[in-house]
Amino acid sequence: MTPSDPLLEIVGLTKKFGPARAVDDVSFSLSRGSIVGLLGGNGAGKTTTLSMLLGLLEPTSGSIRMFGHDFVKNRHAVLHRMNFCSPYVDLPQRLTVRENLRVFARLYGVENAAQKISQLADDFRLLELMEQPIRRLSSGQKTRVSLAKALINTPEFLLLDEPTASLSPDVSEWIRHRLAEYRDQTGATILFASHDMREVELLCDHIIMMSHGRVMEEGSPDELKARHERESLEEVFLVMNRKGGGA
Amino acid sequence: MNSSTTGRISALLLRYFFLLRSSWPRLLEIAYWPTVQMIIWGFTSIHFSNSSPELTAGGILISAVLIWDSLFRSHISYTLSFLEEMWSRNLANLFVSPLRPWELILSLATVSMIRTLIGMVPAALLAIPFFGVSVFELGLPLLGFFLNLVFTGWAISQAVTGILLRYGLGAESLTWMLPFLLAPFSCIYYPLETLPGWMQIIAQYLSTTYVFEGMRALILHDQWMPELLVKAFLLNAIYFILGLVIFCLSLRSARRRGLLLQSGE
């Protein structure tokens, strides 16, 4: 695999639950070092797509090629190079922030774990929370810990499912800033699922719009706005959603 | 086993150590139930020793209670550790990490063995001054009885954790029910002949029956019957593989149905 090859290439990805197609013949690729927004309303298929990219959900058909490996058949070849953060998943509540990070550092085989944990604690303003159990943290603090956990192995591919959902605007902005900084420092690829159009517009350099399990449109925020002659991504999304028959 | 594997297994051991350290009720519970059981059955044994000495000869009642409890403890310790991941909604974090399913199984089994020993050894030691019964006098066969029942416990646990993956926390009560389903057929406190014919047929297919028949032969007749232990081990090997198959099939089914991300009720 050469550096110019896409980090992720999915072709014809489909997930059916009974007769319903949660993800329907989705194809796209991600280049290295990009921040890509997976945008769509509720039920668009974002979380289902991410779940398949994490190996938590088996596709009905289609292929996922990640780091040059067939991910569906051999996900263990690449799992150590990726990580994720989702509001649907918690960290062990009784363990302190430090204990959680220590466990995940060991799980991912992180070298110099103590140094890495100190650095993440500093980066995510967790120094005063390190000895607190997760259950005592506010939702904003928990999100910061989950993001620190997601970066514990310095992933080359980071998948985020609405990481700023239910956070105040200032914390959301701070997190967006940290993610952009992480990409700039490491060259990692970030796939960011959200239904917050403004957030995606601010953070992502490429956007994949989904509706009813299908990719409706993709391009940079400016390209999408120009293509549809709209001022904001939100307007583009509403146009797309109407075309797709959405609510 | 390479260093990555041992690192991942040690990560989970560390996680369960932190959990126990943070919760004194969890820590206390490990030794509490086996000790309480031993005390209750110890006094029951003293009561029966006057009217029915054959029932309690050689401390058989207390020995049976302690040995049976090793199955229950190993199963509960394994399954509760897995349930902790479901209760804390942490399963997805584990399944997207490089941890392999067999490493998870090995971690849970190791934690189960440690917790079982922490629970059983104090109870067995206390039985000596309290009631003058030492299961350790059984010698090496005790290790055979113990390991057999621990393996049976793990076989049940694998099936139960598979069912939990597939059906969620709604199936949690199976954790407590399944070992007790085996108990009447396992001839813990009575010989095989006590059971009616149809129950004897079922009992012959249970590894636990051979463990307790072997234990009775040793305590009551001073007769060591290794063939019973071998039968138990062979049956356990079958159950262990069956448990593993159920776990793997359930994990695959959970992956197909998208149950790993939201593993609630």
Chai-1 contact restraints between the chains, C-beta under 6 A:
chainA,res_idxA,chainB,res_idxB,connection_type,confidence,min_distance_angstrom,max_distance_angstrom,comment,restraint_id
A,S51,B,L261,contact,1.0,0.0,6.0,A-B,restraint_1
A,L54,B,V96,contact,1.0,0.0,6.0,A-B,restraint_2
A,L56,B,A92,contact,1.0,0.0,6.0,A-B,restraint_3
A,L56,B,F95,contact,1.0,0.0,6.0,A-B,restraint_4
A,L56,B,L260,contact,1.0,0.0,6.0,A-B,restraint_5
A,L56,B,L261,contact,1.0,0.0,6.0,A-B,restraint_6
A,L57,B,G258,contact,1.0,0.0,6.0,A-B,restraint_7
A,E58,B,R255,contact,1.0,0.0,6.0,A-B,restraint_8
A,E58,B,R256,contact,1.0,0.0,6.0,A-B,restraint_9
A,L79,B,P98,contact,1.0,0.0,6.0,A-B,restraint_10
A,H80,B,P98,contact,1.0,0.0,6.0,A-B,restraint_11
A,F84,B,V96,contact,1.0,0.0,6.0,A-B,restraint_12
A,Y88,B,L261,contact,1.0,0.0,6.0,A-B,restraint_13
A,Y88,B,Q262,contact,1.0,0.0,6.0,A-B,restraint_14
A,V89,B,R89,contact,1.0,0.0,6.0,A-B,restraint_15
A,V89,B,A92,contact,1.0,0.0,6.0,A-B,restraint_16
A,V89,B,N93,contact,1.0,0.0,6.0,A-B,restraint_17
A,D90,B,S88,contact,1.0,0.0,6.0,A-B,restraint_18
A,D90,B,R89,contact,1.0,0.0,6.0,A-B,restraint_19
A,P92,B,S88,contact,1.0,0.0,6.0,A-B,restraint_20
A,P92,B,N90,contact,1.0,0.0,6.0,A-B,restraint_21
A,Q93,B,S88,contact,1.0,0.0,6.0,A-B,restraint_22
A,R94,B,L19,contact,1.0,0.0,6.0,A-B,restraint_23
A,R94,B,S22,contact,1.0,0.0,6.0,A-B,restraint_24
A,L95,B,F18,contact,1.0,0.0,6.0,A-B,restraint_25
A,E99,B,F18,contact,1.0,0.0,6.0,A-B,restraint_26
A,V103,B,A11,contact,1.0,0.0,6.0,A-B,restraint_27
A,V103,B,L14,contact,1.0,0.0,6.0,A-B,restraint_28
A,V103,B,R15,contact,1.0,0.0,6.0,A-B,restraint_29
A,R106,B,G7,contact,1.0,0.0,6.0,A-B,restraint_30
A,R106,B,A11,contact,1.0,0.0,6.0,A-B,restraint_31
A,L107,B,R8,contact,1.0,0.0,6.0,A-B,restraint_32
A,L107,B,A11,contact,1.0,0.0,6.0,A-B,restraint_33
A,L107,B,S97,contact,1.0,0.0,6.0,A-B,restraint_34
A,G109,B,S4,contact,1.0,0.0,6.0,A-B,restraint_35
A,G109,B,G7,contact,1.0,0.0,6.0,A-B,restraint_36
